[in-house]
Amino acid sequence: MNKVIELSGPGAVKNLSLVVRDPGMPRHGEIRLRQTFAGVNFIDIYQRKGIYPLPMPAILGVEGVGVVEEIGDGVSHLAVGDRVGYAGVVGGYAEARILPAWRAIKLPADISDSHAAGSLLRAFTAHMLLFRVHAVSLGTKILIHAGAGGLASIVVPWAKLLGARVIATASSDEKAQIAFGYGADTVIIGRDADIAKAVLDWTDGEGVDFTIDGIGEPTFRASLEATKKFGTFASIGQAGGALTSLTATDLSPLRSLAFHAPSVMAYLSDPVRYNAVTPVMIHALKASTEIPREILYPLSDAGAAQTALENGRTTGIPLLVI
């Protein structure tokens, strides 16, 4: 039997069910992966809600780790028994799945299954942000929201290695200490904090060069005010609500900033880019000194894992143990 979590239609977690589905045999250029862990991300929640539509029924999950158990024709760089991870393609909430072979990343021995399963997508996202959306270098000032979150655990130390200065936000003192542990230079604490003022004070009234906002509407206005002219604003999610107040006026020449809504799924859809970025991303993961706490859920509790992440009850990385 091959158990999967199937989404019957867009909506609440009640639409997720544990069912049995045959993954089939790999075709040309594919492998079948017997998974050990699958990551749980906000992308999964957006897909479940229909914000990012998928054909139904669907199997969510866009990153995971496992062992190759079958290889299709035309695959020469992998062997049965190889331990690999992947990111950027749906179907991860499953005991076994078919995967394009070019997505399979051979994992070094010093990166565990669980670490890889919870970090690959975030590491690719960090690369997209720090190298493609805004070229971060010595002296770049960055504001990142959810400074204790999984993405920040990779973005912050990587940005620091590039010579950036980082100001983060956190909802509590406990989460602030986690953000400091990742390398943040300073942390704005509290959901009601005056973020824009704190950032402007920190930058002597100038604003940051690069804002990374995955919260959405609750922090949007403050993020705009905190970003300097000719800076970059990256809207990478809407954990707190969609950007319902965004208008063309917000992006007028008076602000003179670059606004991005980058998709890591689109970033990873190009095999050439995927394979070129992979070694850099793996190096960044190995260089991380602070690994977030892993919060483990059985596959059957995928709905609970999503709920905890969606409601901000996680201080760490939620993973499905398969």
C-alpha positions in Angstrom: 0.0 0.0 0.0 1.1 3.5 -0.7 -0.6 6.0 1.7 -1.0 9.6 0.6 -2.7 12.7 1.8 -5.2 13.7 -0.9 -6.9 17.1 -1.2 -10.5 16.6 -2.5 -11.0 20.2 -3.3 -10.0 23.8 -2.3 -10.8 24.7 1.3 -10.2 23.8 4.9 -8.0 21.0 6.3 -11.1 18.8 6.5 -10.7 18.3 2.7 -7.4 16.4 3.4 -7.8 12.7 3.6 -5.4 9.7 4.1 -6.0 7.4 1.2 -4.2 4.7 -0.7 -2.9 5.5 -4.2 -0.6 3.5 -6.5 2.3 5.8 -7.5 2.9 3.7 -10.6 6.1 3.0 -12.4 8.6 5.7 -13.4 8.6 6.6 -17.1 11.4 7.9 -19.2 13.4 10.5 -17.2 11.7 9.7 -13.9 12.4 7.9 -10.6 10.2 6.5 -7.9 11.1 7.7 -4.5 10.3 6.0 -1.2 10.1 9.0 1.2 11.3 9.4 4.7 10.2 13.0 5.4 8.2 15.7 3.6 8.3 19.4 4.4 5.3 21.5 5.2 5.2 25.0 3.8 2.9 27.9 3.4 2.8 27.1 -0.3 0.9 24.0 0.7 -1.6 26.0 2.6 -2.1 28.5 -0.3 -2.6 25.5 -2.7 -5.0 23.9 -0.3 -7.1 27.1 -0.1 -7.1 27.5 -3.8 -5.0 30.7 -3.8 -2.5 28.8 -5.9 -4.9 26.5 -7.9 -4.2 22.9 -8.6 -6.1 20.2 -10.5 -8.2 18.2 -8.1 -7.9 15.8 -6.5 -4.3 16.8 -5.5 -1.5 15.6 -3.4 0.2 18.5 -1.7 3.8 18.9 -0.5 6.6 20.5 -2.6 9.7 19.1 -0.9 10.9 15.9 0.6 13.6 13.3 1.1 13.8 9.6 0.5 15.5 6.7 -1.2 15.4 5.9 -4.9 13.6 2.6 -5.3 13.0 2.4 -9.1 14.5 4.2 -12.1 13.0 4.9 -15.5 14.7 4.8 -18.8 17.2 7.5 -19.6 18.3 8.1 -16.1 22.0 7.6 -15.7 23.1 9.9 -12.8 21.1 8.0 -10.1 21.0 4.5 -8.8 18.6 2.5 -6.7 19.4 3.1 -3.1 20.6 6.7 -3.5 19.4 9.1 -0.8 18.0 12.2 -2.4 16.0 15.3 -1.8 14.0 17.6 -4.0 12.0 20.8 -4.1 9.5 22.7 -6.2 7.1 20.0 -7.4 3.9 18.9 -5.8 3.1 15.4 -4.6 5.2 15.2 -1.4 2.6 14.1 1.1 3.0 10.5 0.2 4.9 7.4 1.2 6.2 7.0 -2.3 6.0 9.3 -5.4 7.1 9.6 -8.9 9.7 12.4 -9.4 11.4 13.9 -12.5 15.0 12.6 -12.2 16.5 16.1 -12.7 14.8 17.2 -9.5 16.6 14.6 -7.4 19.5 16.1 -5.4 22.0 13.6 -3.9 22.5 14.6 -0.3 25.9 14.7 1.5 26.2 12.6 4.6 26.4 15.6 6.9 22.9 16.8 6.0 20.3 14.6 7.6 17.0 13.6 6.0 14.9 15.7 8.3 17.1 18.8 7.9 17.0 18.5 4.1 13.3 17.9 4.0 12.6 21.0 5.9 15.2 23.3 4.3 15.6 22.6 0.6 12.7 24.8 -0.6 13.6 27.6 1.9 17.3 27.5 0.8 16.3 27.8 -2.9 14.0 30.7 -1.9 16.9 32.3 -0.1 19.0 32.0 -3.2 16.3 33.5 -5.3 15.9 36.5 -2.9 19.6 37.2 -2.2 20.9 36.7 -5.7 18.1 37.2 -8.2 15.5 39.6 -6.6 18.1 41.8 -4.9 21.9 41.3 -5.3 22.9 41.4 -1.7 26.5 42.6 -0.9 28.6 44.2 1.7 26.6 46.8 3.6 23.2 45.9 2.2 20.5 46.6 4.9 17.7 44.0 5.0 14.4 43.9 6.8 12.9 40.4 7.1 9.6 39.6 8.8 9.1 36.5 10.9 12.7 36.5 12.0 12.3 33.2 13.9 10.8 31.4 11.0 12.2 28.7 8.8 13.0 31.0 5.9 14.8 33.5 8.1 16.9 30.6 9.5 18.6 30.4 6.1 18.2 34.0 4.7 19.7 35.7 7.7 23.0 33.8 8.1 23.4 33.7 4.3 22.9 37.4 4.1 25.4 38.0 6.9 28.0 35.9 5.1 27.5 38.3 2.1 28.2 41.2 4.4 24.6 42.5 4.9 23.1 44.0 8.1 19.8 42.5 9.1 16.8 43.8 11.1 14.1 41.3 11.8 10.7 41.2 13.3 9.4 38.8 15.9 6.2 38.5 17.9 7.7 37.6 21.2 10.9 37.8 23.3 11.3 34.0 22.8 11.2 34.4 19.0 13.4 37.4 19.1 16.2 35.3 20.7 15.8 32.8 17.9 16.2 35.5 15.3 19.3 36.8 17.2 20.6 33.2 17.1 20.3 33.2 13.3 22.5 36.3 13.2 20.0 39.3 13.1 21.7 42.5 14.1 18.6 43.8 15.8 15.0 42.6 16.3 11.7 44.5 16.4 9.6 42.7 19.0 5.8 42.6 19.3 2.8 42.4 16.9 1.9 46.0 17.7 5.4 47.5 17.3 6.0 50.5 15.1 8.0 48.7 12.5 8.6 51.6 10.1 9.8 53.9 12.9 12.1 51.2 14.3 13.6 50.6 10.9 14.0 54.3 10.1 15.7 54.9 13.5 18.1 51.9 12.8 19.0 53.3 9.4 19.3 57.0 10.4 16.1 57.8 8.6 17.1 56.3 5.3 15.3 53.0 5.2 16.5 49.5 4.3 17.7 48.5 0.8 15.7 45.3 0.8 12.5 44.2 2.5 11.4 40.6 2.6 7.7 40.4 3.7 5.9 37.1 3.9 3.2 38.4 6.2 1.1 40.4 3.8 -1.5 43.0 4.6 -0.7 43.4 8.4 2.8 44.5 7.7 2.5 45.8 4.1 2.2 49.5 4.9 5.1 49.5 7.5 7.2 47.6 5.0 6.7 50.2 2.3 7.6 53.0 4.7 10.7 51.1 5.8 12.1 50.6 2.3 14.3 53.3 1.0 13.9 55.0 -2.4 15.3 52.8 -5.2 15.2 49.9 -2.7 13.6 46.5 -3.3 10.4 45.2 -1.7 9.8 41.4 -2.0 6.3 40.2 -1.2 6.8 36.5 -0.7 3.6 35.4 1.0 0.5 36.3 2.8 0.5 34.4 6.1 -1.4 37.3 7.7 -3.7 38.1 4.8 -3.7 39.0 1.1 -2.5 42.5 0.0 -6.1 43.8 -0.4 -5.0 47.5 0.0 -2.2 47.4 -2.7 -2.8 50.0 -5.4 -0.8 51.5 -8.2 -0.4 54.6 -6.1 1.6 52.6 -3.6 4.2 51.9 -6.3 4.3 55.4 -7.8 7.5 57.2 -8.8 7.4 59.0 -5.4 8.5 55.7 -3.8 10.9 54.8 -6.6 11.2 51.2 -5.4 11.2 47.8 -7.1 8.3 45.7 -6.1 8.6 41.9 -6.6 6.2 39.0 -6.0 8.6 36.2 -6.8 7.6 32.6 -7.1 10.1 30.0 -6.0 8.1 27.4 -7.9 8.7 29.4 -11.1 12.3 29.9 -10.1 12.8 26.1 -9.8 10.9 25.2 -13.0 14.0 25.6 -15.1 16.2 22.4 -14.9 19.3 24.4 -15.9 18.8 26.9 -13.1 17.8 24.3 -10.6 21.0 22.3 -11.2 23.2 25.4 -11.3 21.8 26.7 -8.0 21.9 23.4 -6.1 25.6 23.3 -5.2 25.5 26.8 -3.8 22.3 26.0 -1.9 23.8 22.9 -0.4 26.9 24.8 0.7 24.7 27.4 2.4 22.8 24.7 4.3 26.0 23.0 5.4 27.4 26.4 6.6 24.3 27.1 8.8 25.3 26.9 12.5 21.7 27.3 13.9 19.3 24.6 12.7 15.7 25.3 13.5 13.8 23.0 15.8 12.1 20.2 13.9 8.4 19.6 14.8 7.4 16.1 13.7 4.0 14.9 12.6 3.0 11.6 11.2 1.8 11.6 7.6 -1.8 11.1 8.8 -1.6 14.5 10.8 -0.8 16.6 7.8 -3.8 18.7 8.5 -2.6 19.4 12.1 0.8 20.4 10.8 -0.7 22.9 8.3 -3.0 24.3 11.0 -0.2 24.9 13.4 1.9 26.6 10.7 -1.0 28.7 9.5 -1.9 29.9 13.0 1.7 30.9 13.9 1.9 28.2 16.6 5.2 26.8 15.3 8.6 27.8 16.5 10.6 25.6 14.1 10.1 23.6 11.0 7.0 21.3 10.7 7.8 18.0 9.0 5.8 14.9 8.1 7.4 11.6 9.1 6.7 9.0 6.6 
